[in-house]
Amino acid sequence: MKVSALFSGGKDSTYAIYLMQQQGWEIESLLTVRPKASDSHMFHYPNIRWTELQSKAMGIPIRYRDSEGLKEEELEDAEELMKAEKVDGFVCGAIASDYQWSRLNGICHGLGKPLFSPLWRKDQVMLLEDMVHAGFKFMIAGVYAEGFDESWLGKVITKSTVRELERMQEKHRISPSGEGGELETFVLDGPNFSKAIRVEAAEARWERHSGSYIIHEAVLEDNE
């Protein structure tokens, strides 16, 4: 099976790719929409330009399309990327977002190709645990919900961090995986990376109750 993966640079799309590779599927390309608006309904915004390093680390070519990030119209940008691919289907990392899942399924239906969502409706805490256990190293690139503070920006997720997110789920009713827009992540390394990403310069930007961790300089280095 040859597929293209909708790729944001975050944990979910990267882990979905890994699971497909574990089944022996060929990931022909990464498809990344780069929104100009920070409040995109569909796509990641912080550090999207560094997906090129992740593409090199995974050895998978990447294709981009810029988008104004306007609701619904940004789906047309994704469709333009997808319809140019000569593959058997597409992969996405959707977990619980009906908005994302239904619209991507609609595009795939129009193209006559299936959408594979290996994380769909999985237990979110269990998924985070599985990602950490598999060897993925990913950090918080943005937080946008009650309960988070500036100390979360740039934090690498570990087993203990997953426990913190689980407690926040109980106290603040957040989605621990960020499916409600509470947080965004950026993957630095993983079992399907030939090299790791080292952040050499970054800036934490905090305003009122939310913030982003912006990478200014990053390089590939040999895995530990």
C-alpha positions in Angstrom: 0.0 0.0 0.0 1.4 3.4 -1.0 0.0 6.4 0.8 0.6 10.1 1.4 0.5 11.5 4.9 -1.1 14.7 6.0 1.7 16.1 8.2 1.9 18.9 10.7 5.2 18.1 12.4 3.3 17.2 15.6 3.1 14.0 17.6 -0.2 12.7 16.1 0.6 12.8 12.4 4.2 11.5 13.1 2.9 8.6 15.1 0.3 7.8 12.5 3.0 7.6 9.9 5.1 5.3 12.2 2.2 2.9 12.7 1.6 2.6 8.9 5.3 2.0 8.4 5.2 -0.8 11.0 2.5 -2.5 8.9 4.9 -2.3 5.9 3.1 0.5 4.1 5.1 2.9 1.9 4.8 6.6 2.8 5.3 8.2 -0.5 5.2 11.8 0.6 4.3 14.2 3.4 1.7 16.9 2.7 1.9 20.0 4.7 -0.4 23.0 4.6 1.3 26.1 5.9 -1.4 28.5 7.4 -0.7 32.2 7.5 -3.2 32.6 10.4 -2.3 31.4 13.8 -5.9 30.3 14.5 -6.3 27.8 11.7 -9.1 25.3 12.4 -7.3 22.5 10.7 -3.5 22.9 10.7 -0.7 23.6 13.0 0.9 27.0 13.1 4.0 27.2 15.4 7.2 25.9 13.8 5.5 24.6 10.6 8.6 25.6 8.6 10.7 23.1 10.5 8.8 20.2 9.0 11.5 20.2 6.3 14.0 18.9 8.9 11.6 16.2 10.0 11.1 15.2 6.4 14.9 14.8 5.9 15.1 12.9 9.2 12.4 10.4 8.1 13.7 10.2 4.5 10.3 11.1 3.1 9.8 13.9 0.6 7.5 16.8 1.6 5.2 19.0 -0.4 3.8 22.3 0.8 1.0 24.6 0.1 0.4 28.0 1.7 -3.0 28.8 3.0 -4.7 32.0 4.3 -6.0 29.7 7.1 -9.6 30.7 6.6 -12.2 28.2 7.8 -13.4 25.8 5.1 -11.2 27.5 2.4 -8.1 25.9 3.9 -9.6 22.6 3.1 -9.3 23.5 -0.6 -5.6 23.9 -0.1 -5.3 20.5 1.4 -7.4 19.0 -1.5 -5.0 20.6 -4.0 -2.1 18.9 -2.4 -3.9 15.5 -2.1 -5.3 15.3 -5.6 -1.8 15.6 -7.2 -0.6 12.5 -5.4 -0.5 9.2 -7.3 -1.1 7.0 -4.2 -3.6 4.4 -3.0 -4.8 6.5 -0.1 -4.0 9.0 2.6 -3.1 8.9 6.3 -3.9 11.5 9.0 -3.3 11.7 12.7 -6.8 12.7 13.8 -7.8 11.4 17.2 -11.1 13.0 18.3 -11.8 16.0 16.1 -15.0 15.4 14.2 -14.4 18.6 12.3 -11.1 17.5 10.9 -12.0 13.8 10.4 -15.3 14.4 8.6 -13.8 17.0 6.2 -10.8 15.0 5.3 -13.0 12.0 4.7 -15.1 14.2 2.4 -12.1 15.2 0.4 -10.9 11.5 0.1 -14.4 10.4 -0.9 -14.4 13.0 -3.7 -11.0 11.7 -4.8 -12.1 8.1 -4.7 -9.4 7.1 -2.3 -9.6 6.0 1.4 -8.5 7.9 4.4 -6.7 5.9 7.1 -6.8 7.3 10.7 -5.0 4.8 12.9 -5.4 6.9 16.0 -9.1 7.6 15.6 -11.1 7.3 18.9 -8.1 5.8 20.8 -7.7 6.6 24.5 -5.7 9.8 24.5 -3.7 9.1 27.6 -2.8 5.6 26.4 -1.7 7.1 23.0 0.6 9.5 24.7 2.1 6.6 26.8 2.5 4.5 23.7 4.3 7.4 21.9 6.8 7.9 24.7 7.3 4.1 25.1 8.0 3.8 21.3 10.8 6.3 21.6 9.3 9.5 20.3 10.7 12.7 21.7 8.3 15.6 21.3 7.9 19.0 23.0 5.1 21.4 23.7 5.1 24.1 21.0 2.0 25.9 22.2 -0.6 25.9 24.9 -4.0 27.6 24.7 -6.2 26.5 27.6 -6.8 27.0 31.3 -4.4 25.2 33.6 -1.3 25.7 31.4 1.4 28.3 32.2 4.6 29.4 30.5 6.6 26.6 32.1 5.0 24.2 29.6 6.5 25.9 26.5 9.3 23.8 25.1 8.7 21.0 27.7 9.6 17.5 26.4 6.8 15.0 27.1 7.8 12.1 29.4 5.9 9.5 31.4 5.6 12.0 34.3 4.4 14.7 32.0 1.6 12.4 30.7 0.5 12.0 34.3 0.3 15.8 34.7 -1.8 16.0 31.5 -4.0 13.3 32.9 -4.6 15.2 36.1 -5.3 18.4 34.1 -7.9 16.4 32.1 -9.7 15.6 35.4 -9.4 19.1 36.8 -9.8 21.4 33.8 -11.5 19.0 31.4 -8.8 19.4 28.7 -8.1 17.0 25.9 -4.7 15.6 27.0 -3.7 15.1 23.4 -4.7 18.6 22.5 -7.5 17.6 20.1 -9.6 20.5 21.4 -6.9 23.0 20.5 -5.4 23.0 24.0 -1.9 22.3 22.9 0.4 21.7 20.0 3.6 19.7 19.8 6.7 19.4 17.7 8.6 16.1 17.2 12.3 16.1 17.8 13.2 12.5 17.4 11.6 9.0 17.0 12.2 5.4 16.0 11.5 6.3 12.3 14.0 9.2 12.4 17.5 8.6 11.0 18.7 11.8 12.8 17.4 13.9 15.7 16.5 17.6 15.6 18.5 19.8 18.0 17.0 23.2 18.8 19.8 25.7 18.9 17.7 28.9 19.5 14.1 29.3 20.5 11.8 31.9 22.1 8.9 31.4 24.5 6.1 33.9 23.7 3.5 34.3 26.4 0.4 36.5 26.4 -2.3 36.5 29.0 -3.4 32.8 29.1 -1.6 31.2 26.2 1.7 31.0 24.5 3.9 29.5 21.8 7.5 28.2 21.7 9.0 29.5 18.5 12.1 27.7 17.1 14.5 30.2 15.4 17.4 27.8 14.7 17.5 24.0 14.5 19.8 21.4 13.0 19.9 17.6 12.4 22.3 15.6 14.5 23.1 11.9 15.0 20.6 10.1 17.3 21.6 9.4 20.8 
